[in-house]
Structure formats: C-alpha cells, structure tokens
Amino acid sequence: MKIALPTRNNNIDDHFGHCEYFTVLTLDTETKKIINSETVQSPEGCGCKSNIATTLADMDVKVLLAGNMGQGAVRVLNNAGIDVLRGCSGNVEAVALKWLEGSLVDCGDSCHSHECHD
C-alpha cells in the first residue's frame, strides 16, 4: 500500500499546499513496515488547484497523512480516490508507523484561511 505525506525538512508540513515535496511510502500492512520511500516535487500554487491529486493517484497512493489543509484540497484528493487524515505532525516515518499501528485519527479541522474553491 502507498501513502503520501506533505513534507518539509523530513517532517509533516503544517500546510498541505505549501510543502516542499511529498514523501510517498510503500508500506507492508501485514508486517507494519516501510518497504520503500520516494519523493515527489510539490507543484507551485495552492494544493487543491494543482495536479498533485492526479499525480499521487497515478502512483497508486491510497492515503494522504497531512497536517492542515483546506476542504477544497480534501475534496479534490477524495475525488481522486485518496483518503485524507488531517492533524498529523512530526517525522514522516514516525507518523507513517503510527498510522500503520492504527493510532491516528482525522482531526477533522480544515484550514479556512487558505481555503481553495472550485
């Protein structure tokens, strides 16, 4: 299974649309281990108005673990078949392992100050 994490300095970026790059991890859900890591350059502009959802979906990403993001970005990612979990912070690998353990839940908060609209 592949998951993506908006990243800055190897940590979850506080805002999806402003991250330096996306870390895409391939996980073995049975052994609960990370088996591969790659990076995807972040497109310029607001996350929900970029092509990042399509890019990640084409890579077979199923889940995006994020800090904060607007509802527009959540909707665009969901429409691309990617589930979103907000409220994450810290080292990307540590966050991924916590998600594998089932100890993360979506905080449900959207970033309204940078809300993207269709």
VOBA-1610 file (N, C-alpha, C; in pm, whole numbers, padded with zeros to 5 digits, always signed):
BEGIN
Met+00084-00117+00000Met+00000+00000+00000Met+00088+00123+00000Lys+00045+00227-00072Lys+00121+00352-00076Lys+00044+00463-00006Ile+00120+00542+00072Ile+00065+00660+00136Ile+00155+00778+00102Ala+00099+00899+00111Ala+00177+01020+00084Ala+00169+01114+00204Leu+00277+01189+00223Leu+00284+01283+00334Leu+00345+01413+00284Pro+00274+01527+00295Pro+00333+01656+00258Pro+00448+01687+00354Thr+00566+01714+00299Thr+00688+01715+00379Thr+00767+01844+00367Arg+00827+01883+00478Arg+00926+01991+00486Arg+01029+01948+00589Asn+01154+01940+00549Asn+01263+01900+00639Asn+01236+01765+00706Asn+01185+01670+00630Asn+01158+01533+00676Asn+01048+01525+00783Asn+00971+01632+00798Asn+00857+01635+00889Asn+00731+01668+00811Ile+00616+01632+00869Ile+00489+01670+00808Ile+00483+01822+00802Asp+00453+01875+00684Asp+00438+02020+00671Asp+00304+02060+00733Asp+00303+02174+00801Asp+00181+02222+00866Asp+00069+02252+00768His+00105+02282+00642His+00002+02317+00544His+00029+02245+00413Phe-00063+02160+00375Phe-00054+02077+00255Phe-00010+02154+00131Gly-00070+02268+00103Gly-00043+02343-00019Gly+00090+02414-00023His+00164+02415+00087His+00290+02486+00093His+00410+02395+00115Cys+00392+02265+00108Cys+00501+02173+00140Cys+00613+02181+00036Glu+00734+02141+00077Glu+00849+02138-00014Glu+00835+02024-00115Tyr+00789+01909-00067Tyr+00773+01790-00150Tyr+00680+01693-00079Phe+00643+01588-00148Phe+00563+01482-00089Phe+00650+01358-00074Thr+00644+01298+00043Thr+00709+01170+00066Thr+00605+01062+00038Val+00637+00971-00053Val+00547+00860-00085Val+00611+00733-00031Leu+00542+00669+00061Leu+00594+00548+00125Leu+00513+00427+00081Thr+00583+00320+00050Thr+00519+00192+00026Thr+00528+00113+00155Leu+00413+00067+00202Leu+00405+00000+00331Leu+00362-00144+00316Asp+00417-00228+00399Asp+00370-00366+00411Asp+00275-00366+00531Thr+00146-00374+00502Thr+00047-00364+00610Thr+00044-00488+00700Glu+00095-00599+00651Glu+00099-00721+00734Glu+00211-00714+00836Thr+00332-00674+00792Thr+00445-00665+00884Thr+00455-00530+00951Lys+00372-00434+00904Lys+00371-00298+00957Lys+00508-00231+00945Lys+00565-00242+00822Lys+00695-00183+00795Lys+00692-00101+00668Ile+00782-00003+00664Ile+00803+00077+00544Ile+00899+00001+00455Ile+00859-00026+00330Ile+00946-00103+00242Ile+01007-00020+00129Asn+00956+00102+00107Asn+01016+00189+00006Asn+00976+00333+00034Ser+01063+00426-00005Ser+01036+00568+00012Ser+01081+00641-00114Glu+00998+00734-00161Glu+01035+00818-00275Glu+00978+00957-00252Thr+01030+01054-00325Thr+00980+01190-00312Thr+00919+01236-00444Val+00820+01322-00431Val+00753+01382-00546Val+00757+01533-00524Gln+00809+01605-00622Gln+00815+01751-00611Gln+00675+01809-00594Ser+00666+01908-00509Ser+00540+01977-00486Ser+00517+02078-00598Pro+00399+02076-00658Pro+00370+02177-00760Pro+00352+02313-00696Glu+00378+02418-00773Glu+00358+02553-00721Glu+00209+02584-00716Gly+00172+02669-00624Gly+00033+02710-00613Gly-00041+02632-00506Cys-00165+02665-00490Cys-00250+02601-00390Cys-00265+02452-00420Gly-00254+02371-00320Gly-00262+02226-00338Gly-00385+02177-00409Cys-00501+02238-00382Cys-00624+02189-00443Cys-00637+02232-00588Lys-00558+02329-00631Lys-00564+02375-00769Lys-00452+02319-00854Ser-00367+02238-00795Ser-00257+02178-00869Ser-00299+02040-00919Asn-00206+01973-00986Asn-00234+01838-01036Asn-00185+01730-00940Ile-00154+01766-00816Ile-00092+01669-00725Ile-00185+01551-00694Ala-00315+01572-00688Ala-00406+01461-00660Ala-00397+01356-00770Thr-00396+01400-00894Thr-00385+01308-01007Thr-00250+01238-01007Thr-00144+01315-00981Thr-00009+01258-00977Thr-00001+01147-00872Leu-00050+01175-00752Leu-00046+01076-00645Leu-00136+00956-00675Ala-00253+00981-00729Ala-00344+00870-00765Ala-00281+00782-00872Asp-00212+00844-00969Asp-00144+00766-01074Asp-00032+00680-01017Met+00021+00719-00901Met+00124+00641-00832Met+00063+00534-00743Asp-00070+00525-00740Asp-00145+00429-00660Asp-00145+00462-00510Val-00131+00591-00477Val-00142+00636-00338Val-00287+00624-00296Lys-00311+00566-00178Lys-00447+00545-00126Lys-00481+00635-00009Val-00378+00685+00063Val-00400+00766+00182Val-00299+00880+00184Leu-00345+00999+00227Leu-00255+01111+00248Leu-00266+01151+00395Leu-00152+01151+00464Leu-00145+01191+00604Leu-00093+01333+00608Ala-00173+01427+00658Ala-00140+01569+00648Ala-00150+01639+00781Gly-00094+01759+00784Gly-00110+01847+00899Gly-00244+01917+00886Asn-00243+02028+00814Asn-00363+02107+00796Asn-00386+02126+00647Met-00511+02131+00606Met-00543+02157+00466Met-00685+02205+00454Gly-00710+02279+00348Gly-00844+02328+00323Gly-00937+02218+00275Gln-01066+02243+00289Gln-01166+02144+00249Gln-01163+02120+00099Gly-01125+02222+00021Gly-01114+02204-00124Gly-01011+02099-00160Ala-00897+02101-00093Ala-00793+02002-00117Ala-00839+01862-00075Val-00908+01854+00037Val-00961+01724+00082Val-01055+01668-00024Arg-01143+01752-00073Arg-01241+01710-00174Arg-01171+01662-00303Val-01072+01738-00350Val-01001+01700-00472Val-00929+01567-00453Leu-00864+01548-00340Leu-00795+01422-00312Leu-00895+01307-00301Asn-01005+01328-00230Asn-01107+01224-00218Asn-01163+01185-00354Asn-01187+01285-00440Asn-01238+01257-00574Asn-01138+01177-00659Ala-01009+01186-00623Ala-00906+01109-00693Ala-00888+00971-00630Gly-00970+00938-00529Gly-00962+00807-00465Gly-00863+00799-00351Ile-00823+00915-00297Ile-00725+00920-00188Ile-00795+00964-00060Asp-00787+00881+00043Asp-00840+00917+00175Asp-00744+01013+00242Val-00796+01107+00321Val-00715+01208+00386Val-00733+01199+00537Leu-00621+01205+00607Leu-00621+01210+00752Leu-00545+01335+00792Arg-00614+01431+00857Arg-00553+01558+00897Arg-00516+01558+01045Gly-00430+01652+01081Gly-00390+01668+01221Gly-00261+01598+01255Cys-00187+01553+01155Cys-00061+01482+01178Cys+00054+01582+01195Ser+00154+01544+01270Ser+00273+01627+01286Ser+00390+01538+01326Gly+00511+01588+01296Gly+00632+01516+01333Gly+00700+01451+01215Asn+00796+01366+01245Asn+00875+01296+01146Asn+00787+01208+01059Val+00807+01214+00925Val+00718+01143+00834Val+00717+00992+00857Glu+00833+00933+00881Glu+00836+00788+00904Glu+00767+00750+01035Ala+00786+00831+01138Ala+00721+00804+01266Ala+00569+00816+01252Val+00523+00916+01177Val+00378+00934+01155Val+00324+00814+01078Ala+00396+00771+00974Ala+00351+00655+00894Ala+00340+00530+00981Leu+00436+00509+01068Leu+00432+00390+01154Leu+00317+00398+01255Lys+00288+00519+01305Lys+00173+00535+01395Lys+00044+00504+01320Trp+00036+00548+01194Trp-00083+00519+01114Trp-00097+00368+01093Leu+00014+00301+01064Leu+00011+00155+01046Leu-00038+00085+01171Glu-00003+00138+01288Glu-00047+00079+01415Glu-00194+00107+01442Gly-00253+00200+01366Gly-00393+00235+01388Gly-00415+00338+01497Ser-00309+00411+01533Ser-00322+00505+01644Ser-00346+00649+01600Leu-00372+00674+01471Leu-00402+00809+01423Leu-00546+00817+01376Val-00610+00929+01405Val-00745+00955+01355Val-00748+01096+01297Asp-00838+01119+01203Asp-00851+01250+01141Asp-00903+01350+01242Cys-00838+01466+01248Cys-00882+01569+01344Cys-01005+01644+01293Gly-01031+01635+01161Gly-01149+01700+01104Gly-01137+01849+01086Asp-01021+01907+01117Asp-01003+02052+01103Asp-00960+02086+00962Ser-01020+02190+00907Ser-00980+02242+00777Ser-00917+02379+00797Cys-00827+02410+00708Cys-00762+02540+00709Cys-00848+02638+00633His-00918+02726+00702His-01011+02818+00635His-00941+02940+00579Ser-00827+02978+00636Ser-00760+03098+00587Ser-00700+03080+00449His-00677+02956+00408His-00621+02928+00276His-00717+02840+00196Glu-00844+02851+00226Glu-00944+02766+00161Glu-00939+02782+00009Cys-00940+02671-00060Cys-00942+02671-00206Cys-01084+02646-00252His-01124+02713-00356His-01260+02698-00406His-01258+02652-00550Asp-01360+02573-00587Asp-01372+02528-00725Asp-01430+02637-00811
//
